[in-house]
Amino acid sequence: MVDLSLHLWGHTFRNPVIPAAGPNVGSGRMVRRAAEGGAGGLLTKTISSRAAPVPHPNMVRFGTAGMLNTELWSELPPEVWFQKEYNEALAAAREYGLPLIASVGYSAEDLAVLAPRLQDKGVDIIEFSVHYLDAERLIETAQLLREVVTLPIIAKLSPHLGDLGAFVRLLDPYVDGYACINSFGPTLSIDIEHGGEPYLGSKFGYGWMSGAPLKPLAVRSVFEAARVTDKPIIGVGGITRGEDVIEFLMAGASMVGVCTAAILRGPDIYGKIAAETARWLEEHGYSSLQEVKGKFLEKYRNGQRVVTSLEQVAVVDEARCKGCGVCERVCQYDALRAPQKQVAQVDAELCAACGLCVSVCPHDALSLRLRWEKN
């Protein structure tokens, strides 16, 4: 039996799958639904010193597992949260024995007022979300927050920070962990069937991308942060299944935050992803999260030698190949031939070792090997 529980920031999470800040936890009732749906811990939608002027419409599905949104922060005034929503969220957290993280933004002035109130309210951890790309203002905000609360502090980082590792080094003295990353944008999507109108109601229809399309960017961000800090990291961006959790853990995350998948598939997704994570670990011979955490990070923390096409070539596993022709269709170098129902053949002279055939083969029949080891 795989143990999915973990102890972070002085609290025990029942599994590594928690909500990320968004409409999925936009009220106390929604936070309770996350607990009922199997989340390992709880988190509330970001509040600020005033209600967000959220445009309408503000969410649209992008592809099958992504979204564009112009959601901003909570559309509820902070007083509504302090008088009602946090009460419901805290009640759910205590009933299910889960830590409650409160997300807050955005300026130092906002945090100076709101963070002490959150601590007094009884939340367990504070996440602060900032949009600053200026290091001085970012550090000023983190330092002020550290001065006004004693609770653990998580910094939620933007994908636009550039050298993420440099910002993490600057923040490390003031925070206890990180969430990587926020949504990416601005983006634009146009409804070509209805007069060329934007899908979103913001100025010019600009929005922010979240969900599955964001995952490779989020995994890279987690890795960059984990290379320079030993503090816990919550991986956020594109988690839809247990395998995604494993990937984030291998990159250096301690747990993951789920938002878009919870919106599109409902709050039961937290427990489903956690169960898939446990199943993957068990099937691969692991008994705990710690055994896979950082496997990629430790291998490549200090860099990696680049392998060129002069050294590698695609190789076909004849026992697995079904002659489906997918590899031939996608090969841009004319190096593969897969006559119908016959084993694919690789022209080693033409093969550029790009790896695309390996990733699209539905039968796991292709791999890249060193040219002198291909047989």
C-alpha positions in Angstrom: 0.0 0.0 0.0 1.5 3.3 -1.1 1.5 6.1 1.5 0.6 9.4 -0.2 0.7 11.6 2.9 3.4 14.2 3.4 4.4 16.6 6.1 5.1 20.2 5.0 5.2 23.6 6.7 4.3 21.9 10.0 1.1 20.3 8.7 0.1 16.9 7.3 -1.4 16.7 3.8 -3.3 13.4 3.1 -2.0 13.4 -0.5 0.0 15.6 -2.8 -2.9 16.9 -4.8 -4.4 20.2 -3.6 -6.4 23.0 -5.3 -4.6 25.8 -7.0 -6.2 29.3 -6.6 -9.1 30.0 -8.9 -12.9 29.7 -9.4 -12.6 26.0 -8.2 -12.1 27.4 -4.7 -14.0 30.7 -5.1 -16.1 30.3 -2.0 -16.2 28.4 1.2 -18.7 26.0 -0.3 -16.3 25.3 -3.2 -13.5 24.7 -0.7 -15.7 22.1 1.0 -16.3 20.4 -2.3 -12.6 20.1 -2.9 -12.3 18.4 0.5 -15.1 16.0 -0.3 -13.5 15.4 -3.7 -10.3 14.0 -2.1 -7.9 17.0 -2.1 -4.9 16.4 0.1 -5.1 19.9 1.5 -7.1 23.0 0.9 -6.5 26.5 -0.6 -8.7 29.5 -1.2 -9.1 31.8 -4.2 -6.8 34.9 -4.1 -8.3 37.9 -2.4 -7.1 41.5 -2.4 -8.0 44.7 -0.8 -11.0 45.1 -3.1 -13.3 42.9 -5.2 -11.9 42.2 -8.7 -13.6 43.9 -11.6 -14.0 40.6 -13.5 -15.1 41.0 -17.1 -17.8 38.8 -18.6 -17.5 36.3 -20.2 -14.2 35.4 -18.4 -13.5 31.7 -19.1 -13.4 29.6 -22.3 -12.2 26.1 -22.9 -9.0 25.9 -25.0 -8.5 22.6 -26.6 -9.6 19.6 -24.6 -7.9 20.3 -21.3 -6.9 23.9 -21.3 -8.6 27.2 -20.7 -8.2 30.9 -21.4 -9.4 33.2 -18.7 -9.6 36.8 -17.6 -10.5 35.9 -14.0 -8.2 38.3 -12.1 -8.7 37.6 -8.3 -11.8 37.0 -6.2 -14.8 39.0 -7.3 -16.0 39.0 -3.7 -14.9 41.8 -1.4 -12.5 40.8 1.4 -15.1 41.5 4.1 -17.3 38.8 2.6 -14.4 36.4 2.9 -13.7 37.3 6.4 -17.3 37.3 7.5 -18.5 34.1 5.7 -16.3 32.3 3.2 -13.2 31.7 5.4 -15.6 30.4 8.2 -16.9 27.8 5.8 -13.5 26.9 4.4 -12.0 26.6 7.9 -14.9 24.4 9.0 -14.3 22.0 6.1 -10.6 22.0 6.7 -11.0 21.1 10.4 -13.7 18.5 9.6 -11.5 16.7 7.1 -8.2 17.3 9.1 -6.6 19.2 6.2 -4.4 22.3 6.2 -5.9 25.5 4.8 -3.8 27.8 2.6 -5.1 31.3 2.0 -4.0 33.0 -1.2 -3.7 36.8 -1.1 -2.3 39.6 -3.4 -1.0 41.8 -4.7 0.9 44.9 -3.5 2.9 45.2 -0.3 0.2 47.6 1.0 -2.5 45.0 0.4 -0.6 42.3 2.1 0.3 44.5 5.1 -3.4 44.8 5.9 -4.8 41.4 4.8 -2.1 39.0 5.9 -2.4 39.7 9.7 -6.2 39.3 9.5 -5.7 35.9 7.8 -3.4 34.8 10.5 -5.9 36.0 13.2 -8.7 34.2 11.3 -6.9 30.9 11.8 -5.6 29.8 8.4 -2.6 27.6 8.4 -0.4 28.9 5.6 -0.4 32.1 3.4 0.3 32.1 -0.3 1.0 35.4 -1.8 0.6 36.1 -5.5 2.4 39.0 -7.1 2.6 40.3 -10.6 5.8 42.3 -10.2 8.6 41.6 -12.6 10.8 44.0 -10.7 13.1 42.3 -8.2 13.2 45.2 -5.8 9.4 45.4 -5.4 9.0 41.6 -5.2 11.5 41.4 -2.3 9.9 44.4 -0.6 6.6 42.6 -0.7 8.0 39.3 0.7 10.0 41.1 3.4 7.0 43.0 4.6 4.9 39.9 4.7 7.6 38.1 6.7 7.5 41.0 9.2 3.7 41.0 9.8 2.9 37.2 10.1 4.5 34.2 11.7 2.7 31.7 9.5 4.5 29.8 6.7 4.7 31.8 3.5 4.5 30.5 0.0 5.4 32.7 -3.0 3.4 32.0 -6.1 5.7 32.8 -9.1 4.8 34.2 -12.5 6.0 32.5 -15.7 7.2 35.9 -16.9 9.9 36.3 -14.3 12.7 35.5 -16.7 15.6 34.0 -14.7 13.4 32.2 -12.2 16.3 30.8 -10.2 17.6 34.3 -9.6 14.3 35.5 -8.2 14.1 32.4 -6.0 17.5 33.1 -4.5 16.4 36.6 -3.7 13.1 35.4 -2.1 14.5 32.5 -0.2 15.4 34.4 3.1 11.8 35.5 3.4 9.6 32.6 2.3 9.0 29.0 3.3 8.1 27.6 -0.1 7.0 28.3 -3.7 4.1 27.7 -6.1 5.2 27.4 -9.8 3.5 28.8 -11.8 0.7 31.3 -12.5 -1.2 31.3 -15.8 0.5 32.6 -18.9 -0.4 35.5 -21.2 -1.8 37.7 -22.5 -3.4 35.5 -25.1 -6.1 36.1 -27.7 -8.7 33.7 -29.2 -11.3 34.8 -31.8 -14.7 33.2 -32.5 -14.6 33.1 -36.3 -18.1 31.7 -36.5 -19.8 34.6 -34.8 -18.6 37.7 -36.5 -15.0 37.6 -35.4 -15.7 38.5 -31.8 -13.3 37.6 -29.0 -14.3 34.8 -26.7 -13.5 36.8 -23.6 -15.0 40.0 -22.4 -11.8 41.8 -21.4 -10.2 44.6 -23.4 -9.4 43.2 -26.9 -10.5 39.8 -25.5 -7.0 39.3 -24.0 -6.8 36.5 -21.4 -4.4 34.0 -19.7 -3.7 30.4 -20.5 -4.0 27.6 -18.0 -4.4 23.8 -18.1 -2.6 21.1 -20.1 -0.9 23.4 -22.7 0.9 25.0 -19.8 2.4 21.9 -18.3 5.9 21.8 -20.0 6.4 25.4 -19.0 5.3 24.7 -15.4 7.6 21.6 -15.1 10.6 23.6 -16.4 9.8 26.4 -13.9 9.6 23.9 -11.0 13.0 22.5 -12.0 14.6 25.9 -12.3 13.3 26.8 -8.8 14.3 23.4 -7.3 17.8 23.7 -8.6 18.5 26.7 -6.2 16.3 26.0 -3.2 15.6 23.1 -0.9 12.3 24.6 0.2 9.0 22.8 -0.8 7.5 23.7 -4.2 3.9 23.2 -5.3 3.9 22.5 -9.1 0.9 24.2 -10.7 0.0 24.1 -14.4 -1.6 21.4 -16.5 -2.0 18.5 -14.0 -4.8 16.3 -15.3 -3.7 12.8 -14.3 -1.4 10.8 -11.9 1.4 10.7 -14.4 1.6 14.5 -14.3 2.1 14.4 -10.6 5.0 12.0 -10.9 6.6 14.3 -13.6 6.4 17.3 -11.3 7.8 15.4 -8.4 10.7 14.2 -10.4 11.4 17.8 -11.5 11.6 18.7 -7.8 8.1 19.6 -6.6 6.8 18.3 -3.3 3.1 18.5 -4.3 0.9 19.8 -7.0 -2.0 22.3 -7.3 -4.9 21.7 -9.7 -7.3 24.3 -11.0 -8.3 24.0 -14.7 -8.9 20.2 -14.5 -11.2 20.8 -11.4 -13.2 23.4 -13.3 -13.6 21.3 -16.4 -14.1 17.9 -14.7 -15.4 18.7 -11.2 -14.0 18.5 -7.7 -13.7 14.7 -7.7 -10.7 15.1 -9.9 -8.4 15.7 -6.9 -9.0 12.3 -5.4 -8.9 10.7 -8.9 -5.5 12.1 -9.6 -4.3 11.1 -6.2 -5.5 7.5 -6.7 -3.8 7.4 -10.2 -0.6 8.7 -8.5 -0.7 5.9 -6.0 -1.4 3.3 -8.7 1.5 4.5 -10.8 3.9 4.3 -7.8 2.7 0.8 -6.9 3.0 -0.5 -10.5 6.5 0.9 -10.7 7.7 -0.6 -7.5 7.7 2.5 -5.3 6.2 2.7 -1.8 6.3 6.5 -1.2 6.4 9.9 -2.9 9.9 10.5 -1.6 11.3 7.7 -3.7 10.5 9.5 -6.9 10.9 13.1 -5.7 13.8 14.8 -7.5 14.9 11.9 -9.7 15.3 14.2 -12.7 16.4 17.1 -10.5 19.4 15.3 -9.0 20.4 13.9 -12.3 20.5 17.2 -14.1 20.8 19.8 -11.4 24.3 20.8 -12.6 23.6 20.5 -16.3 23.6 17.9 -19.0 25.8 17.0 -21.9 24.1 17.6 -25.2 23.8 14.5 -27.4 23.9 15.1 -31.2 22.4 13.3 -34.1 25.9 12.2 -35.0 25.8 10.0 -32.0 22.2 8.6 -32.0 19.8 6.9 -34.3 16.2 5.6 -34.2 16.0 1.8 -33.6 12.9 -0.4 -34.2 11.9 -3.1 -31.8 10.7 -5.7 -34.3 8.7 -7.6 -31.7 6.6 -4.5 -30.9 6.2 -2.9 -34.3 2.8 -3.4 -36.0 3.6 -1.7 -39.3 1.0 1.0 -38.7 2.9 3.6 -40.6 2.6 6.4 -38.0 6.4 6.9 -37.8 6.8 7.1 -41.6 4.1 9.7 -41.8 5.7 12.1 -39.2 9.3 11.6 -40.2 10.6 14.9 -41.7 13.9 13.4 -42.9 12.5 10.5 -45.0 14.4 8.1 -42.8 11.6 5.7 -42.0 9.7 3.2 -44.2 6.8 1.3 -42.8 4.9 -0.6 -45.6 1.5 -1.7 -44.4 1.7 -4.5 -41.9 5.5 -4.8 -42.2 8.1 -3.9 -39.7 9.4 -0.3 -40.0 12.9 0.2 -41.4 15.2 3.0 -40.5 17.7 4.6 -42.9 20.5 5.4 -40.5 22.2 7.7 -42.9 19.1 9.9 -43.1 17.9 9.7 -39.5 18.4 13.0 -37.6 17.6 11.4 -34.2 15.0 14.1 -33.6 12.9 11.7 -31.4 9.5 12.5 -32.9 8.9 9.0 -34.1 9.6 7.7 -30.6 7.0 10.0 -29.0 4.2 9.2 -31.5 4.6 5.4 -31.9 1.5 3.9 -30.4 3.2 0.6 -29.7 6.4 1.8 -28.0 8.4 0.2 -30.7 11.0 2.9 -31.3 13.8 4.2 -29.3 16.9 6.4 -29.7 20.2 4.6 -29.2 23.9 5.4 -29.7 24.8 4.5 -33.2 27.5 2.1 -32.2 25.0 0.3 -29.8 22.0 0.1 -32.1 22.3 -3.6 -32.6 
